[in-house]
Amino acid sequence: MKKVISFSLMLMLGLVLSQILPGQLGSSYMELKHLVEFMLGVCLAFIMINVGREFEIDKSNVKVYVKDYFVAMLAAALPWLFIAVYYIFALMPAEWWGLGEVWKETLLLSRFAAPTSAGILFSMLAAMSLQKSWIYQKAQTLAIFDDLDTIILMVPLQVAMIGEFSWQMMAMLIVIFGLFYVGWRYMSRFKMRQTWYAIFTYSVLVYGSTLLIYMLTKHFFGAKGAIHIEVLLPAFIFGMVIKNRHVGGRSEERIATIISLVFMLLVGMSMPLIDISGGASAGDSESIIATIPMMSGWEIAMHVLIVTLLSNLGKLAPMFFYRDRSFTERLALSVGMFTRGEVGAGVIFIALGYNIGGPVLLISVLTLVLNLILTIGFVYVVKHLALKAEGRK
């Protein structure tokens, strides 16, 4: 519980700091901003390497995962699409509804609602001694596929953000599909040190590599010709090829949690200045949806509640499958998928990299915060349903 509450508090603290620090630091704020962006990338790489380490499937019997992957894909796609459609038709002017640029930006930003927090979900079920239950085992499979779907569906969105076909797009696609090939071909192949400081070192190297590619191509071809490979996929693949070995100990878990907390703080600190006067807040941004005027507090709160409801309705997809299990088990599995965490925040960080801002971004961040807070309630619902399904209540 403390972890979930801490995630919410750190994200909100970062959001407050993002509004205070620019005025307090003046011109020196840009130096802090660059440091925050670098540390964000490293922390996200650390998180995704650990997600990749947990991705283990039997390659000799892939057919057994087809149904699970399809269910996980629905659980990842439905919240995304529900929120994207809501953002377009509830928040955008009618004359924007047919604009491709608006749809691209909205589809990218609304992706934050897709991934389930595997770490929160697993620790929650493990605390109830349900590791051997069908709910735990199925949730473990779905949550990992959920994150994989998020990464895969980020690829066409990233390509769409580039726009017109170019050699940069071709190069990026070659790298992306090359990474997928490497991940599948060498999954769980390499024995490497897996202490927290070793994984942190890998994170610096992975994010540093993507940053170096961007900086070199930007230097030679300009900002529009730069190749920007998001760290989500390279970090996930890096973790995927490591032969997973659980390194126990409280210190390992504590430091991994601290890195996640720092990540949530930094995501909040990366938020652009919010113009509470009601004017457009795009600044020098080329983003279209960033030009939407800021809404009142009541309007923001209403949209946050609706988006939270839509995102969790989409996560109910598993309830309509696995008919050989009881309704109670299927409902417990679905509610367990409501949990959100670092990967969703990572998508918001990526959206910030494309200068997507305005009230839609604020609604997305606050929805993530609200969902983290509600996770406490989700825990009790899953606990009640799981114990009932196990015949312990």
C-alpha positions as CSV (number, residue, x, y, z in Angstrom):
1,M,0.0,0.0,0.0
2,K,2.8,2.4,0.9
3,K,4.4,1.9,-2.5
4,V,1.2,2.8,-4.3
5,I,0.6,5.9,-2.2
6,S,4.2,6.9,-2.6
7,F,4.0,6.7,-6.4
8,S,1.0,9.0,-6.3
9,L,2.6,11.5,-4.0
10,M,5.9,11.6,-5.9
11,L,4.0,12.2,-9.2
12,M,2.0,15.0,-7.7
13,L,5.1,16.5,-6.0
14,G,6.9,16.5,-9.3
15,L,3.9,18.2,-10.9
16,V,4.0,21.0,-8.3
17,L,7.8,21.4,-8.7
18,S,7.3,21.7,-12.5
19,Q,5.3,24.8,-12.0
20,I,7.5,26.4,-9.3
21,L,11.1,25.7,-10.4
22,P,11.1,27.6,-13.7
23,G,10.3,30.8,-12.0
24,Q,12.6,30.2,-9.1
25,L,15.7,29.1,-11.1
26,G,15.3,31.4,-14.1
27,S,17.8,30.8,-16.9
28,S,19.5,28.0,-15.0
29,Y,16.3,26.0,-15.1
30,M,17.3,24.6,-18.5
31,E,20.3,22.9,-17.1
32,L,18.1,21.1,-14.5
33,K,15.6,20.2,-17.3
34,H,18.3,18.5,-19.3
35,L,19.5,16.6,-16.2
36,V,15.9,15.6,-15.5
37,E,15.3,14.3,-19.0
38,F,18.5,12.2,-18.9
39,M,17.7,10.7,-15.5
40,L,14.1,10.0,-16.7
41,G,15.5,8.0,-19.7
42,V,17.9,6.0,-17.5
43,C,15.2,5.2,-14.9
44,L,12.7,4.2,-17.7
45,A,15.4,2.0,-19.2
46,F,16.0,0.4,-15.7
47,I,12.2,-0.3,-15.3
48,M,11.9,-1.7,-18.9
49,I,15.0,-4.0,-18.5
50,N,13.4,-5.5,-15.5
51,V,10.1,-6.0,-17.4
52,G,12.0,-7.7,-20.2
53,R,13.8,-10.0,-17.7
54,E,10.4,-11.3,-16.6
55,F,9.3,-12.1,-20.2
56,E,9.8,-15.8,-20.4
57,I,7.8,-18.1,-22.7
58,D,8.2,-21.6,-24.0
59,K,9.3,-21.0,-27.6
60,S,8.7,-24.7,-28.5
61,N,5.0,-24.4,-27.7
62,V,3.9,-20.9,-28.7
63,K,0.4,-22.0,-29.5
64,V,-0.6,-22.2,-25.8
65,Y,0.0,-18.4,-25.5
66,V,-2.2,-17.4,-28.5
67,K,-5.4,-16.9,-26.5
68,D,-3.5,-15.1,-23.6
69,Y,-1.8,-12.8,-26.1
70,F,-5.2,-12.0,-27.7
71,V,-6.8,-11.2,-24.4
72,A,-3.8,-9.1,-23.3
73,M,-4.0,-7.2,-26.6
74,L,-7.6,-6.4,-26.0
75,A,-6.9,-5.3,-22.4
76,A,-4.2,-3.0,-23.7
77,A,-6.0,-1.7,-26.8
78,L,-9.5,-1.1,-25.5
79,P,-8.6,1.5,-22.8
80,W,-6.3,3.2,-25.3
81,L,-9.0,3.5,-28.0
82,F,-11.8,4.4,-25.5
83,I,-9.7,7.3,-24.2
84,A,-8.5,8.4,-27.6
85,V,-12.0,8.6,-29.0
86,Y,-13.2,10.5,-25.8
87,Y,-10.3,13.0,-26.1
88,I,-11.1,13.6,-29.8
89,F,-14.9,14.0,-29.6
90,A,-15.2,15.5,-26.0
91,L,-12.2,17.8,-25.9
92,M,-11.3,18.8,-29.4
93,P,-13.2,21.3,-31.6
94,A,-15.4,19.7,-34.2
95,E,-13.2,21.1,-37.0
96,W,-10.3,19.0,-35.7
97,W,-12.1,15.7,-35.8
98,G,-10.9,14.8,-39.2
99,L,-7.3,16.0,-38.8
100,G,-4.6,13.3,-39.0
101,E,-2.2,15.2,-36.9
102,V,-4.7,15.5,-34.1
103,W,-5.4,11.8,-34.2
104,K,-1.7,10.9,-34.1
105,E,-1.0,13.1,-31.1
106,T,-4.1,11.9,-29.3
107,L,-3.4,8.2,-30.0
108,L,0.1,8.6,-28.7
109,L,-0.9,10.5,-25.5
110,S,-3.8,8.2,-24.7
111,R,-1.5,5.2,-24.8
112,F,-0.6,5.9,-21.1
113,A,-3.8,4.0,-20.1
114,A,-2.8,0.7,-21.7
115,P,-0.2,-1.0,-19.5
116,T,-1.0,-2.8,-16.3
117,S,1.6,-2.4,-13.5
118,A,3.0,-5.9,-13.3
119,G,5.1,-5.1,-10.2
120,I,2.2,-3.7,-8.2
121,L,-0.1,-6.5,-9.3
122,F,2.3,-9.4,-8.5
123,S,3.3,-8.1,-5.1
124,M,-0.3,-7.5,-4.3
125,L,-1.3,-11.1,-5.0
126,A,1.9,-12.5,-3.5
127,A,1.1,-10.7,-0.2
128,M,-2.2,-12.7,-0.1
129,S,-0.2,-16.0,-0.6
130,L,-1.9,-16.6,-3.9
131,Q,1.2,-17.3,-6.0
132,K,-0.1,-20.8,-6.9
133,S,-3.6,-19.6,-7.8
134,W,-4.9,-19.5,-11.3
135,I,-5.5,-15.7,-10.9
136,Y,-1.9,-15.1,-10.1
137,Q,-0.5,-17.2,-12.8
138,K,-2.8,-15.9,-15.5
139,A,-2.3,-12.3,-14.3
140,Q,1.5,-12.8,-14.6
141,T,1.1,-13.9,-18.2
142,L,-1.4,-11.2,-19.2
143,A,0.5,-8.3,-17.5
144,I,3.8,-9.2,-19.3
145,F,1.9,-9.5,-22.7
146,D,0.2,-6.2,-21.8
147,D,3.5,-4.4,-21.6
148,L,4.7,-6.1,-24.8
149,D,1.6,-4.9,-26.6
150,T,2.2,-1.4,-25.4
151,I,5.7,-1.5,-26.8
152,I,4.6,-3.0,-30.1
153,L,1.8,-0.5,-30.6
154,M,4.2,2.3,-29.8
155,V,6.1,1.5,-33.0
156,P,3.4,2.6,-35.6
157,L,2.7,5.6,-33.4
158,Q,6.3,6.6,-33.4
159,V,6.5,6.1,-37.2
160,A,3.3,8.2,-37.6
161,M,4.9,11.0,-35.5
162,I,7.8,11.2,-38.0
163,G,5.4,11.9,-40.8
164,E,6.5,11.6,-44.4
165,F,8.5,8.6,-45.6
166,S,12.2,9.2,-45.4
167,W,15.5,7.3,-45.1
168,Q,15.3,8.1,-41.3
169,M,12.0,6.3,-41.1
170,M,13.5,3.3,-43.0
171,A,16.5,3.3,-40.7
172,M,14.4,3.4,-37.6
173,L,12.2,0.6,-38.9
174,I,15.2,-1.6,-39.6
175,V,16.5,-1.0,-36.1
176,I,13.1,-1.7,-34.5
177,F,12.5,-5.0,-36.4
178,G,16.2,-5.9,-35.8
179,L,15.6,-5.5,-32.1
180,F,12.5,-7.7,-32.2
181,Y,14.5,-10.4,-34.1
182,V,17.4,-10.3,-31.6
183,G,14.9,-10.4,-28.6
184,W,13.2,-13.5,-30.0
185,R,16.3,-15.2,-31.3
186,Y,18.4,-14.8,-28.1
187,M,15.6,-14.7,-25.5
188,S,17.0,-15.7,-22.0
189,R,20.3,-16.6,-23.7
190,F,23.0,-14.5,-21.9
191,K,24.2,-14.9,-18.4
192,M,24.8,-11.4,-17.0
193,R,25.1,-9.8,-13.5
194,Q,21.6,-8.8,-12.3
195,T,22.3,-6.8,-9.2
196,W,20.6,-3.4,-9.1
197,Y,23.8,-1.5,-9.8
198,A,24.6,-3.8,-12.8
199,I,21.1,-3.2,-14.2
200,F,21.5,0.5,-13.6
201,T,24.7,0.4,-15.5
202,Y,23.0,-1.4,-18.4
203,S,20.3,1.3,-18.3
204,V,22.8,4.1,-18.6
205,L,24.4,2.4,-21.6
206,V,21.1,1.5,-23.3
207,Y,19.7,5.0,-22.9
208,G,23.0,6.6,-23.7
209,S,23.1,4.6,-27.0
210,T,19.7,5.9,-28.1
211,L,20.7,9.4,-27.1
212,L,24.0,9.2,-29.0
213,I,22.2,8.1,-32.1
214,Y,19.8,11.0,-31.8
215,M,22.5,13.6,-31.2
216,L,24.8,12.4,-34.0
217,T,22.0,12.3,-36.6
218,K,20.7,15.7,-35.3
219,H,24.2,17.1,-35.7
220,F,24.6,15.9,-39.3
221,F,21.0,16.1,-40.6
222,G,19.3,18.7,-38.3
223,A,16.5,18.3,-35.8
224,K,14.0,17.1,-38.5
225,G,16.4,14.5,-39.8
226,A,17.4,13.1,-36.5
227,I,16.6,9.4,-35.7
228,H,14.8,9.2,-32.3
229,I,14.5,5.6,-31.0
230,E,12.5,5.6,-27.8
231,V,14.2,3.7,-25.0
232,L,11.2,1.5,-24.2
233,L,11.9,-1.1,-26.9
234,P,15.8,-1.3,-26.7
235,A,15.6,-1.6,-22.9
236,F,12.9,-4.3,-23.0
237,I,14.8,-6.3,-25.6
238,F,18.0,-6.0,-23.5
239,G,16.2,-7.4,-20.5
240,M,14.6,-10.1,-22.6
241,V,17.9,-11.6,-23.8
242,I,19.2,-11.8,-20.2
243,K,18.8,-15.2,-18.6
244,N,16.7,-14.1,-15.6
245,R,18.1,-14.8,-12.2
246,H,16.2,-13.4,-9.3
247,V,18.6,-11.5,-7.0
248,G,16.9,-11.6,-3.6
249,G,17.3,-9.3,-0.6
250,R,15.5,-6.3,0.8
251,S,18.2,-3.9,-0.4
252,E,17.6,-5.0,-4.0
253,E,13.9,-4.5,-3.8
254,R,14.2,-1.2,-1.8
255,I,16.6,0.3,-4.4
256,A,14.4,-0.8,-7.3
257,T,11.4,0.9,-5.6
258,I,13.5,4.0,-5.0
259,I,14.4,4.2,-8.7
260,S,10.7,3.8,-9.6
261,L,9.8,6.6,-7.1
262,V,12.4,8.9,-8.5
263,F,11.1,8.1,-12.0
264,M,7.5,9.2,-11.0
265,L,8.9,12.4,-9.4
266,L,10.8,13.2,-12.6
267,V,7.8,12.5,-14.8
268,G,5.9,15.1,-12.8
269,M,8.8,17.6,-13.0
270,S,8.9,17.3,-16.8
271,M,5.4,18.7,-17.1
272,P,5.2,22.0,-19.0
273,L,4.0,25.2,-17.3
274,I,0.2,25.2,-17.0
275,D,-1.6,28.4,-17.9
276,I,-4.4,28.6,-15.3
277,S,-5.6,31.9,-16.9
278,G,-7.5,29.8,-19.5
279,G,-5.3,30.7,-22.5
280,A,-3.6,28.3,-24.8
281,S,-0.4,26.9,-23.4
282,A,1.5,25.5,-26.3
283,G,4.4,28.0,-26.2
284,D,6.8,27.2,-29.0
285,S,5.3,23.7,-29.4
286,E,4.3,22.4,-32.8
287,S,1.7,20.2,-31.2
288,I,-1.9,20.9,-32.2
289,I,-3.6,19.6,-29.1
290,A,-1.3,21.6,-26.9
291,T,-3.0,24.8,-28.2
292,I,-6.3,23.9,-26.5
293,P,-7.1,26.5,-23.8
294,M,-6.8,25.5,-20.2
295,M,-10.1,24.4,-18.6
296,S,-11.4,25.1,-15.1
297,G,-10.7,22.9,-12.2
298,W,-14.2,21.4,-12.2
299,E,-13.9,20.6,-15.9
300,I,-10.5,18.9,-15.4
301,A,-11.8,16.9,-12.5
302,M,-14.9,15.7,-14.5
303,H,-12.7,14.6,-17.4
304,V,-10.3,12.8,-15.1
305,L,-13.1,10.8,-13.6
306,I,-14.6,9.9,-17.0
307,V,-11.1,8.9,-18.4
308,T,-10.4,6.8,-15.3
309,L,-13.8,5.0,-15.8
310,L,-13.1,4.4,-19.5
311,S,-9.6,3.2,-19.0
312,N,-10.8,0.6,-16.4
313,L,-13.8,-0.5,-18.4
314,G,-11.4,-1.5,-21.2
315,K,-9.4,-3.6,-18.7
316,L,-12.5,-5.8,-18.1
317,A,-11.7,-7.7,-21.3
318,P,-10.4,-10.8,-19.5
319,M,-13.8,-11.2,-17.9
320,F,-15.4,-12.3,-21.2
321,F,-12.9,-15.1,-21.8
322,Y,-11.7,-18.1,-19.9
323,R,-15.2,-19.5,-19.6
324,D,-13.9,-22.6,-17.9
325,R,-13.2,-20.5,-14.8
326,S,-15.7,-19.1,-12.4
327,F,-17.1,-15.6,-12.9
328,T,-15.5,-14.6,-9.5
329,E,-12.0,-15.6,-10.8
330,R,-12.5,-13.8,-14.1
331,L,-13.7,-10.6,-12.4
332,A,-10.8,-10.8,-9.9
333,L,-8.3,-11.1,-12.8
334,S,-9.9,-8.1,-14.6
335,V,-9.9,-5.9,-11.6
336,G,-6.3,-6.8,-10.9
337,M,-5.5,-5.5,-14.4
338,F,-6.7,-2.0,-13.3
339,T,-3.4,-1.3,-11.6
340,R,-1.2,1.2,-13.4
341,G,2.3,2.4,-12.8
342,E,5.7,3.2,-14.2
343,V,5.2,2.1,-17.9
344,G,2.1,4.3,-18.2
345,A,4.1,7.2,-16.8
346,G,6.8,6.3,-19.3
347,V,4.4,6.8,-22.2
348,I,3.5,10.2,-20.8
349,F,7.2,11.0,-20.8
350,I,7.5,10.0,-24.4
351,A,4.5,12.2,-25.3
352,L,6.3,15.1,-23.6
353,G,9.3,14.5,-25.9
354,Y,7.0,15.3,-28.8
355,N,5.9,18.5,-27.1
356,I,2.4,17.3,-26.5
357,G,1.0,19.5,-23.7
358,G,-2.1,21.4,-22.7
359,P,-5.1,20.3,-20.6
360,V,-5.2,16.9,-22.3
361,L,-1.7,16.1,-20.9
362,L,-2.8,17.3,-17.4
363,I,-5.9,15.1,-17.5
364,S,-3.7,12.1,-18.4
365,V,-1.3,12.7,-15.6
366,L,-4.1,13.3,-13.0
367,T,-5.9,10.2,-14.3
368,L,-2.7,8.2,-13.6
369,V,-2.5,9.7,-10.1
370,L,-6.2,8.9,-9.4
371,N,-5.8,5.3,-10.7
372,L,-2.8,4.8,-8.4
373,I,-4.8,6.0,-5.4
374,L,-7.8,3.8,-6.4
375,T,-5.4,0.8,-6.5
376,I,-5.8,0.6,-2.7
377,G,-9.5,-0.1,-3.3
378,F,-8.7,-2.5,-6.2
379,V,-6.5,-4.5,-3.8
380,Y,-9.4,-5.1,-1.4
381,V,-11.7,-6.0,-4.2
382,V,-9.3,-8.5,-5.7
383,K,-8.5,-9.9,-2.2
384,H,-12.1,-10.5,-1.5
385,L,-12.8,-12.1,-4.9
386,A,-9.6,-14.2,-4.9
387,L,-10.2,-15.6,-1.4
388,K,-13.8,-16.3,-2.2
389,A,-12.6,-18.2,-5.4
390,E,-10.1,-20.1,-3.3
391,G,-12.8,-21.1,-0.8
392,R,-11.1,-19.2,2.0
393,K,-14.0,-16.9,2.6
